[in-house]
Amino acid sequence: MLDRKNARLLALAFFIIFISTIAVLLARQFNLGPERPAPDFRTFGPKDAPVQIYEYTDFSCPACRHAAGGIEEMLRIYGKGIRVSFKHYPLTNIHPWSTRAAAYADCAGEQGKFREYGGLLFENQEKWAFEKTEPAEFRDYAAQLKLDWPEMQACSVAPETVKRIALDVAEGDMKGVNATPTFFINGKRAVGSGQLLDQAKKFDNLLRAVKP
């Protein structure tokens, strides 16, 4: 009886793994765009913009730093034609402080300075990304932007902040994200700045038809 019970449990476990694997493969095959909206402080551009970009990013990632400049340029050039939503995807196996950086950036966002704080993280990436203890730069950037640091510290470990980042990562995993930056542009996947620019060219006429 015990052997039969164990066999059923084992079969159930394999079934769950099989279904989960199929779901991930389907998400990768069809490049399904994110359905869960990013927080308002991580979203730039009108809701009805003809081009919707979701970016999965890591503040410790050099390629993400490079892509950030391209995104800023696109927002400047195309104005109301584009909407960019940022999602966190910290690569913790190679970037020890990327999750903490994401949390502090979100907490800066709660105080109205996500973009500015994230910009400082990217600009000074080499100074903090591989420190052995929590980088003092996290506090320094808050001071530079005149943010409430004690409030940011509390916010960074608050359950809602931790959960929000974890949900971004889980969503990225489901969609087959395995490198940063990964973009979904109107639902179509692009990995890295090169593919981002290739996709942007395809939307050029549409974007230019919308006055900035």
JOLINUR-V296661 format. One record per residue. N is the residue number from 1. RES is the residue in three letters. PSI is psi in whole degrees, -180 to 180 (999 if undefined). Layout:
n=[N	N]
res=[RES	RES]
psi=[PSI	PSI]
This chain:
n=[1	2	3	4	5	6	7	8	9	10	11	12	13	14	15	16	17	18	19	20	21	22	23	24	25	26	27	28	29	30	31	32	33	34	35	36	37	38	39	40	41	42	43	44	45	46	47	48	49	50	51	52	53	54	55	56	57	58	59	60	61	62	63	64	65	66	67	68	69	70	71	72	73	74	75	76	77	78	79	80	81	82	83	84	85	86	87	88	89	90	91	92	93	94	95	96	97	98	99	100	101	102	103	104	105	106	107	108	109	110	111	112	113	114	115	116	117	118	119	120	121	122	123	124	125	126	127	128	129	130	131	132	133	134	135	136	137	138	139	140	141	142	143	144	145	146	147	148	149	150	151	152	153	154	155	156	157	158	159	160	161	162	163	164	165	166	167	168	169	170	171	172	173	174	175	176	177	178	179	180	181	182	183	184	185	186	187	188	189	190	191	192	193	194	195	196	197	198	199	200	201	202	203	204	205	206	207	208	209	210	211	212]
res=[MET	LEU	ASP	ARG	LYS	ASN	ALA	ARG	LEU	LEU	ALA	LEU	ALA	PHE	PHE	ILE	ILE	PHE	ILE	SER	THR	ILE	ALA	VAL	LEU	LEU	ALA	ARG	GLN	PHE	ASN	LEU	GLY	PRO	GLU	ARG	PRO	ALA	PRO	ASP	PHE	ARG	THR	PHE	GLY	PRO	LYS	ASP	ALA	PRO	VAL	GLN	ILE	TYR	GLU	TYR	THR	ASP	PHE	SER	CYS	PRO	ALA	CYS	ARG	HIS	ALA	ALA	GLY	GLY	ILE	GLU	GLU	MET	LEU	ARG	ILE	TYR	GLY	LYS	GLY	ILE	ARG	VAL	SER	PHE	LYS	HIS	TYR	PRO	LEU	THR	ASN	ILE	HIS	PRO	TRP	SER	THR	ARG	ALA	ALA	ALA	TYR	ALA	ASP	CYS	ALA	GLY	GLU	GLN	GLY	LYS	PHE	ARG	GLU	TYR	GLY	GLY	LEU	LEU	PHE	GLU	ASN	GLN	GLU	LYS	TRP	ALA	PHE	GLU	LYS	THR	GLU	PRO	ALA	GLU	PHE	ARG	ASP	TYR	ALA	ALA	GLN	LEU	LYS	LEU	ASP	TRP	PRO	GLU	MET	GLN	ALA	CYS	SER	VAL	ALA	PRO	GLU	THR	VAL	LYS	ARG	ILE	ALA	LEU	ASP	VAL	ALA	GLU	GLY	ASP	MET	LYS	GLY	VAL	ASN	ALA	THR	PRO	THR	PHE	PHE	ILE	ASN	GLY	LYS	ARG	ALA	VAL	GLY	SER	GLY	GLN	LEU	LEU	ASP	GLN	ALA	LYS	LYS	PHE	ASP	ASN	LEU	LEU	ARG	ALA	VAL	LYS	PRO]
psi=[-43	-40	-40	-40	-45	-37	-41	-43	-41	-41	-40	-41	-43	-37	-44	-44	-41	-47	-42	-41	-43	-42	-43	-44	-40	-42	-40	-41	-43	3	51	129	159	143	-28	120	149	157	152	-36	-10	14	132	126	162	149	-32	18	140	-22	121	120	127	129	126	118	164	121	-16	-3	120	-39	-34	-37	-43	-42	-31	-38	-39	-40	-44	-41	-41	-41	-37	-43	-45	-10	-122	-5	-7	145	127	128	127	135	142	135	70	128	80	-21	-22	-14	93	-27	11	-36	-41	-40	-43	-43	-46	-37	-42	-40	-33	-37	-36	-25	14	17	36	-50	-43	-43	-44	-37	-41	-38	-45	-46	-33	26	-45	-17	-25	-20	-29	27	154	-28	168	126	135	-20	-32	-44	-40	-41	-35	-43	-41	-35	5	43	159	100	-47	-38	-39	-40	-46	-42	-37	-24	4	143	-38	-34	-47	-44	-42	-44	-42	-38	-37	-46	-45	-40	-43	-42	-44	-32	7	17	127	11	155	146	143	133	150	112	109	40	-9	130	141	132	121	167	-36	-49	-32	-47	-37	-43	-39	-35	-34	-26	6	-47	-41	-45	-41	-18	-14	124	133	999]
